[in-house]
Amino acid sequence: MQQHLRVVTKFWPRLHGVYRLARKLSWPLLLLLGWSTLASATSGLNMLHHFFQDTHTITAQFSQEVANHNGQIVKRANGTLWISRPGKFRWDYSGVNGQTIVSNGNKVWLYEPALQQVTVQPLGKALGSTPAALIAGNDNLNARFKITDEGEKGGLHWLLLDPKSGQDQGFTALRLGFDSQGALREMRMEDAFQQETVLHFTHIEVNHAIPGREFQFTPPVGVDVLSQ
């Protein structure tokens, strides 16, 4: 026993030095990702909590796929998103049929150039119908969803969000996939028609300043404006 204690005592300063070095090296990475604790050492529920409470702005590239009930991909899209909590966001879909979704924290505009149409609705209504708006909020998810930690799969840690009020959320199930550093990398949404929408996020930057103009929108001249 005394021999073991001598070994521990001998190596403790070295181990303690390694520990302190690891802490110093970890802080820049944690600040970059908007975290104050190592996500790998927390549960999925803590990942979710820190994502909503400690991440205030997000900029990322995204790709989107929509699959029908047979698993066949029926739509693909990609673009850029900006989020500033609470409630401000912008999703720009690229391409000829691209769309723009903008919230200034009070209203949400959906601009569809192909239809020459803009739809406007209160933010509160959008928060209850789209996961895109949901992740820009910072409300109490436990009050609105049954949350299940599904563990790790495919290199991501998954959480399942089931709406307590049923289909009034616009989807029947939402899965969020976080990487080992706690960054949201994937969203999977299922709707009442058994369609699945998958969003992949890359080039993620968090807690960086975003110009306020990104969250402003003025309908182009000549388009139809529909209010809901």
C-alpha positions as CSV (number, residue, x, y, z in Angstrom):
1,M,0.0,0.0,0.0
2,Q,2.8,2.4,0.9
3,Q,4.6,1.6,-2.3
4,H,1.4,2.5,-4.3
5,L,1.2,5.8,-2.4
6,R,4.8,6.6,-3.2
7,V,4.1,6.0,-6.9
8,V,1.0,8.2,-6.9
9,T,2.9,10.9,-4.9
10,K,5.8,10.7,-7.4
11,F,3.7,11.2,-10.5
12,W,0.9,13.5,-9.1
13,P,2.8,16.8,-9.9
14,R,3.2,15.6,-13.5
15,L,-0.4,14.5,-13.8
16,H,-1.6,17.7,-12.3
17,G,0.5,19.6,-14.8
18,V,-1.0,17.7,-17.7
19,Y,-4.5,18.4,-16.2
20,R,-3.8,22.1,-16.1
21,L,-2.4,22.2,-19.6
22,A,-5.5,20.3,-20.9
23,R,-7.7,23.0,-19.2
24,K,-5.7,25.8,-20.9
25,L,-5.9,24.1,-24.3
26,S,-9.6,23.4,-23.9
27,W,-10.8,26.9,-23.2
28,P,-10.2,28.4,-26.7
29,L,-12.1,25.5,-28.2
30,L,-14.9,25.8,-25.7
31,L,-15.2,29.6,-26.3
32,L,-15.3,29.0,-30.1
33,L,-18.2,26.6,-29.7
34,G,-20.1,28.7,-27.1
35,W,-19.7,26.2,-24.3
36,S,-18.6,26.5,-20.7
37,T,-18.2,22.7,-20.1
38,L,-17.0,19.8,-22.0
39,A,-20.0,18.4,-23.9
40,S,-18.4,15.0,-24.1
41,A,-18.6,14.7,-20.4
42,T,-22.3,15.6,-20.2
43,S,-25.5,13.8,-21.0
44,G,-27.6,14.5,-24.1
45,L,-30.0,16.5,-22.0
46,N,-27.2,18.8,-20.8
47,M,-26.1,19.2,-24.4
48,L,-29.6,20.4,-25.3
49,H,-29.7,22.7,-22.3
50,H,-26.4,24.3,-23.1
51,F,-27.2,24.6,-26.8
52,F,-30.3,26.8,-26.0
53,Q,-28.9,28.7,-23.0
54,D,-25.3,29.3,-23.9
55,T,-25.4,29.7,-27.7
56,H,-26.6,33.1,-28.5
57,T,-25.8,33.5,-32.2
58,I,-25.2,30.9,-34.9
59,T,-24.0,31.1,-38.5
60,A,-23.8,28.0,-40.6
61,Q,-24.2,26.4,-44.0
62,F,-26.9,23.8,-44.4
63,S,-28.1,21.1,-46.8
64,Q,-31.6,19.7,-46.7
65,E,-33.2,16.6,-48.0
66,V,-36.9,15.6,-48.0
67,A,-37.8,11.9,-48.2
68,N,-41.3,10.5,-48.8
69,H,-42.9,7.7,-46.8
70,N,-41.0,5.2,-49.0
71,G,-37.7,6.8,-48.2
72,Q,-37.3,8.2,-51.7
73,I,-35.6,11.7,-51.8
74,V,-38.1,14.0,-53.4
75,K,-36.4,17.4,-52.8
76,R,-32.9,18.7,-52.1
77,A,-31.8,22.2,-51.2
78,N,-28.9,24.1,-49.5
79,G,-28.1,27.5,-48.2
80,T,-27.0,29.7,-45.3
81,L,-28.6,30.4,-41.9
82,W,-28.1,33.1,-39.3
83,I,-29.6,32.9,-35.8
84,S,-29.6,35.5,-33.0
85,R,-31.6,34.4,-29.9
86,P,-34.2,35.0,-28.9
87,G,-36.3,34.8,-32.0
88,K,-34.2,36.4,-34.8
89,F,-33.2,34.2,-37.7
90,R,-32.6,34.1,-41.5
91,W,-32.6,31.1,-43.7
92,D,-31.5,31.7,-47.3
93,Y,-32.1,28.8,-49.7
94,S,-29.9,29.0,-52.8
95,G,-30.9,28.1,-56.4
96,V,-33.5,29.2,-58.9
97,N,-36.4,28.2,-56.6
98,G,-34.7,29.4,-53.5
99,Q,-36.7,30.8,-50.6
100,T,-35.8,33.3,-47.9
101,I,-37.2,33.1,-44.3
102,V,-36.6,36.0,-42.0
103,S,-37.6,36.9,-38.5
104,N,-36.9,40.2,-36.8
105,G,-38.0,38.8,-33.4
106,N,-41.7,39.9,-33.9
107,K,-42.7,38.9,-37.4
108,V,-41.6,36.1,-39.9
109,W,-41.5,36.7,-43.6
110,L,-41.4,33.8,-46.1
111,Y,-40.4,35.1,-49.5
112,E,-40.9,32.7,-52.5
113,P,-39.5,34.4,-55.6
114,A,-40.9,31.7,-58.0
115,L,-44.4,32.6,-56.8
116,Q,-43.7,36.3,-56.5
117,Q,-45.2,36.0,-53.0
118,V,-44.4,37.0,-49.4
119,T,-46.2,35.4,-46.5
120,V,-46.1,37.2,-43.1
121,Q,-47.1,35.8,-39.7
122,P,-46.4,36.6,-36.0
123,L,-43.2,34.9,-34.6
124,G,-45.3,33.2,-31.9
125,K,-47.2,31.3,-34.6
126,A,-44.1,30.3,-36.4
127,L,-42.4,29.0,-33.3
128,G,-45.1,26.5,-32.9
129,S,-44.9,25.2,-36.5
130,T,-41.3,25.0,-37.7
131,P,-38.2,23.5,-36.2
132,A,-36.2,26.2,-38.0
133,A,-37.9,28.8,-35.8
134,L,-37.8,26.5,-32.7
135,I,-34.0,26.4,-32.6
136,A,-33.9,30.2,-32.6
137,G,-35.9,30.3,-29.4
138,N,-34.8,29.8,-25.8
139,D,-38.1,28.8,-24.2
140,N,-38.8,25.9,-21.8
141,L,-38.7,22.8,-24.1
142,N,-39.8,20.6,-21.3
143,A,-43.1,22.3,-21.1
144,R,-43.8,21.6,-24.8
145,F,-42.0,18.4,-25.6
146,K,-41.4,15.0,-24.2
147,I,-37.6,14.8,-24.5
148,T,-35.8,11.4,-24.7
149,D,-32.0,10.9,-24.8
150,E,-31.5,8.3,-27.5
151,G,-27.7,8.0,-27.0
152,E,-25.0,7.9,-29.6
153,K,-25.4,6.7,-33.2
154,G,-23.4,7.4,-36.3
155,G,-21.0,9.6,-34.4
156,L,-23.7,11.9,-33.1
157,H,-25.6,12.1,-29.8
158,W,-29.3,12.1,-30.4
159,L,-32.3,13.6,-28.6
160,L,-35.9,12.9,-29.6
161,L,-38.5,15.7,-29.1
162,D,-42.1,14.6,-29.2
163,P,-44.6,17.4,-29.1
164,K,-46.9,17.1,-26.1
165,S,-49.7,18.8,-27.9
166,G,-49.5,16.5,-30.9
167,Q,-49.4,17.7,-34.5
168,D,-50.0,21.4,-33.7
169,Q,-46.2,21.8,-33.9
170,G,-46.2,21.1,-37.6
171,F,-44.2,17.9,-37.1
172,T,-44.8,14.6,-35.2
173,A,-41.2,14.1,-34.1
174,L,-38.0,16.0,-34.1
175,R,-34.5,14.6,-33.6
176,L,-31.4,16.7,-32.9
177,G,-27.9,15.3,-33.4
178,F,-25.0,16.8,-31.6
179,D,-21.3,16.1,-32.2
180,S,-18.8,15.4,-29.5
181,Q,-18.1,19.1,-29.0
182,G,-21.8,19.9,-28.5
183,A,-22.4,21.5,-31.9
184,L,-25.8,20.8,-33.6
185,R,-24.9,18.9,-36.7
186,E,-28.2,17.4,-37.8
187,M,-32.0,17.7,-37.5
188,R,-34.5,15.1,-38.5
189,M,-38.2,15.9,-38.7
190,E,-41.1,13.6,-39.3
191,D,-44.6,14.9,-40.2
192,A,-48.1,13.4,-40.3
193,F,-47.6,12.3,-44.0
194,Q,-44.6,10.2,-42.9
195,Q,-42.2,12.5,-44.7
196,E,-38.8,13.1,-43.2
197,T,-36.8,16.3,-43.6
198,V,-33.1,16.1,-42.8
199,L,-30.9,19.1,-42.3
200,H,-27.1,18.9,-42.1
201,F,-25.1,21.8,-40.7
202,T,-21.5,22.6,-41.6
203,H,-19.1,25.6,-41.2
204,I,-20.7,26.4,-37.9
205,E,-19.7,29.6,-36.1
206,V,-21.3,30.5,-32.7
207,N,-21.5,33.6,-30.5
208,H,-20.1,35.9,-33.2
209,A,-21.6,39.3,-33.9
210,I,-24.2,39.2,-36.7
211,P,-25.2,42.5,-38.5
212,G,-28.8,43.5,-37.6
213,R,-29.6,43.9,-41.4
214,E,-29.6,40.1,-41.7
215,F,-32.9,40.0,-39.7
216,Q,-34.7,42.8,-41.6
217,F,-36.8,42.2,-44.7
218,T,-38.7,44.5,-47.1
219,P,-40.9,42.8,-49.7
220,P,-39.8,43.5,-53.2
221,V,-42.0,45.8,-55.2
222,G,-44.7,44.1,-57.1
223,V,-44.9,40.8,-55.1
224,D,-48.1,39.7,-53.3
225,V,-48.0,40.0,-49.5
226,L,-50.2,37.6,-47.6
227,S,-50.8,38.0,-43.8
228,Q,-51.7,35.2,-41.5
